[in-house]
Amino acid sequence: MKREWNKWENEEGVTLIELLVVLAISSLLIGIVTMILLSSLMAFDRLTADTELRNETNYITTVLNQTLKNVDKVEILDQPADPNRISHFQATEVVKKVNQTEEERSQEIHITGDDATGYNLFIGGKRINKEGYSLKGSYFWIGDGELKGMIQVEKIGSLAKPLYVYLSHPISG
């Protein structure tokens, strides 16, 4: 047994082959760990972008639904070439007061913009969507006694796919 121990004591270092094997294994492990970290970061970025887009879409549709839930009249302000693609209208709610008088509350709803800066939704002159989000392709139409809308929300410059929401609100006049 003493002989075996002396054999290990006399080694003066590692051989070139051993060093190359350790370097190859280390490089392989570092490469695998780096790939896992990068793919995790990319998945996190995509998930974050999708969540932000979903949150913005929820906010826009909530504001639109609150604005349009009691609409009695719709007046188209800019007559589009296609009557089924309205982007600028006045939504009016008729409120009956306690003394049986009626009061009209109107909100101007407008989707405007361009491809470079994006399309924005304005309700009563106030921009609803955040900077960096576009409602390109969104429009409204009137059919079957209802104001209907197809809302498309996308984040400008993002890889996330746009989200689509269909709205429908009955109108009386």
C-alpha positions as CSV (number, residue, x, y, z in Angstrom):
1,M,0.0,0.0,0.0
2,K,2.9,2.3,0.7
3,R,4.1,1.8,-2.8
4,E,0.8,3.0,-4.3
5,W,0.9,6.2,-2.2
6,N,4.4,7.0,-3.3
7,K,3.3,6.7,-6.9
8,W,0.8,9.6,-6.4
9,E,3.3,11.6,-4.5
10,N,5.7,11.7,-7.4
11,E,3.3,13.3,-9.9
12,E,4.4,16.8,-10.7
13,G,1.2,18.1,-12.4
14,V,-1.5,17.3,-14.9
15,T,-0.8,16.1,-18.3
16,L,-1.7,18.0,-21.4
17,I,-4.5,15.5,-22.2
18,E,-6.0,15.9,-18.8
19,L,-5.9,19.7,-19.1
20,L,-7.6,19.6,-22.5
21,V,-10.3,17.2,-21.3
22,V,-11.1,19.5,-18.3
23,L,-11.2,22.6,-20.7
24,A,-13.5,20.8,-23.1
25,I,-15.9,19.7,-20.4
26,S,-15.9,23.2,-18.8
27,S,-16.5,24.8,-22.2
28,L,-19.4,22.5,-22.9
29,L,-21.0,23.2,-19.5
30,I,-20.6,26.9,-19.8
31,G,-22.2,26.8,-23.3
32,I,-25.1,24.8,-22.0
33,V,-25.7,27.1,-19.0
34,T,-25.4,30.2,-21.2
35,M,-28.0,28.8,-23.7
36,I,-30.4,28.0,-20.8
37,L,-30.0,31.5,-19.3
38,L,-30.5,33.3,-22.7
39,S,-33.6,31.2,-23.6
40,S,-35.0,31.9,-20.1
41,L,-34.4,35.7,-20.6
42,M,-36.0,35.6,-24.0
43,A,-39.0,33.7,-22.7
44,F,-39.4,36.2,-19.8
45,D,-39.2,39.1,-22.2
46,R,-41.9,37.6,-24.4
47,L,-44.1,36.8,-21.5
48,T,-43.7,40.3,-20.1
49,A,-44.6,41.8,-23.5
50,D,-47.6,39.6,-23.8
51,T,-48.8,40.5,-20.3
52,E,-48.3,44.2,-20.9
53,L,-50.3,44.0,-24.2
54,R,-53.1,42.1,-22.5
55,N,-53.2,44.6,-19.6
56,E,-53.4,47.5,-22.1
57,T,-56.1,45.8,-24.1
58,N,-58.1,45.2,-20.9
59,Y,-57.8,48.8,-20.0
60,I,-58.9,50.1,-23.4
61,T,-61.9,47.7,-23.6
62,T,-62.9,48.6,-20.0
63,V,-62.9,52.3,-20.8
64,L,-64.8,51.7,-24.0
65,N,-67.4,49.5,-22.3
66,Q,-68.0,52.1,-19.6
67,T,-68.4,54.8,-22.1
68,L,-70.7,52.9,-24.4
69,K,-72.8,50.9,-21.9
70,N,-75.8,53.2,-21.9
71,V,-75.5,54.8,-25.3
72,D,-78.9,55.8,-26.8
73,K,-77.7,57.6,-30.0
74,V,-74.7,57.4,-32.3
75,E,-73.9,60.2,-34.7
76,I,-71.2,59.5,-37.3
77,L,-69.0,62.6,-37.5
78,D,-66.7,61.7,-40.4
79,Q,-68.5,59.6,-43.1
80,P,-66.1,56.8,-44.1
81,A,-65.9,55.4,-47.6
82,D,-67.0,52.0,-46.1
83,P,-70.0,52.6,-43.7
84,N,-69.0,49.4,-41.9
85,R,-65.7,51.0,-40.8
86,I,-66.5,54.0,-38.6
87,S,-63.7,55.6,-36.8
88,H,-65.1,58.9,-35.6
89,F,-68.5,59.3,-34.0
90,Q,-70.5,61.0,-31.2
91,A,-72.0,58.6,-28.6
92,T,-74.9,60.1,-26.6
93,E,-76.5,58.9,-23.5
94,V,-79.9,60.3,-22.5
95,V,-80.2,60.5,-18.7
96,K,-83.6,60.9,-17.1
97,K,-83.5,63.0,-14.0
98,V,-85.8,62.8,-10.9
99,N,-88.0,65.6,-12.1
100,Q,-88.7,63.7,-15.4
101,T,-86.4,66.0,-17.5
102,E,-83.9,64.5,-19.8
103,E,-80.2,65.4,-20.1
104,E,-77.9,64.3,-22.9
105,R,-74.4,63.4,-22.2
106,S,-72.2,63.0,-25.3
107,Q,-68.7,61.7,-25.8
108,E,-66.8,62.0,-29.0
109,I,-65.0,58.8,-29.9
110,H,-62.2,58.9,-32.4
111,I,-59.5,56.5,-33.7
112,T,-56.8,58.4,-35.6
113,G,-53.2,58.2,-36.4
114,D,-50.7,56.9,-39.0
115,D,-48.5,53.9,-39.5
116,A,-45.4,55.7,-38.3
117,T,-46.7,56.9,-34.9
118,G,-49.5,54.4,-34.4
119,Y,-53.3,54.8,-34.1
120,N,-54.7,56.2,-30.9
121,L,-58.2,56.1,-29.3
122,F,-59.6,59.3,-28.0
123,I,-62.7,59.6,-25.9
124,G,-63.9,63.1,-25.1
125,G,-60.6,64.4,-26.4
126,K,-58.6,62.3,-24.0
127,R,-56.1,59.7,-25.3
128,I,-56.9,56.3,-23.9
129,N,-54.1,54.0,-25.1
130,K,-50.6,54.4,-23.8
131,E,-47.7,55.7,-25.8
132,G,-46.2,52.8,-27.8
133,Y,-49.5,51.0,-28.4
134,S,-51.5,51.2,-31.6
135,L,-55.1,50.5,-32.5
136,K,-54.4,50.1,-36.2
137,G,-57.2,48.2,-37.9
138,S,-59.7,49.0,-35.2
139,Y,-63.2,50.2,-36.3
140,F,-66.9,50.4,-35.4
141,W,-70.1,49.8,-37.3
142,I,-73.8,49.9,-36.6
143,G,-76.0,46.9,-37.3
144,D,-79.1,45.2,-35.8
145,G,-79.7,48.1,-33.4
146,E,-76.2,47.8,-31.9
147,L,-73.0,49.7,-32.0
148,K,-70.3,47.1,-32.7
149,G,-66.6,47.4,-32.7
150,M,-63.5,45.4,-33.6
151,I,-60.6,46.6,-31.5
152,Q,-57.1,45.5,-32.5
153,V,-54.3,46.5,-30.0
154,E,-50.6,46.0,-30.8
155,K,-47.4,47.2,-29.2
156,I,-45.3,49.1,-31.7
157,G,-42.0,47.4,-32.4
158,S,-42.9,44.3,-30.3
159,L,-42.8,40.7,-31.5
160,A,-46.0,40.0,-29.6
161,K,-49.0,39.3,-31.8
162,P,-51.8,41.9,-31.7
163,L,-54.9,41.2,-29.6
164,Y,-58.4,41.5,-31.0
165,V,-61.6,42.3,-29.0
166,Y,-65.1,42.4,-30.3
167,L,-67.5,44.9,-28.6
168,S,-71.3,45.1,-28.9
169,H,-73.6,47.7,-27.3
170,P,-77.3,48.1,-27.9
171,I,-78.5,51.6,-29.0
172,S,-82.0,52.9,-29.1
173,G,-81.8,55.6,-31.7
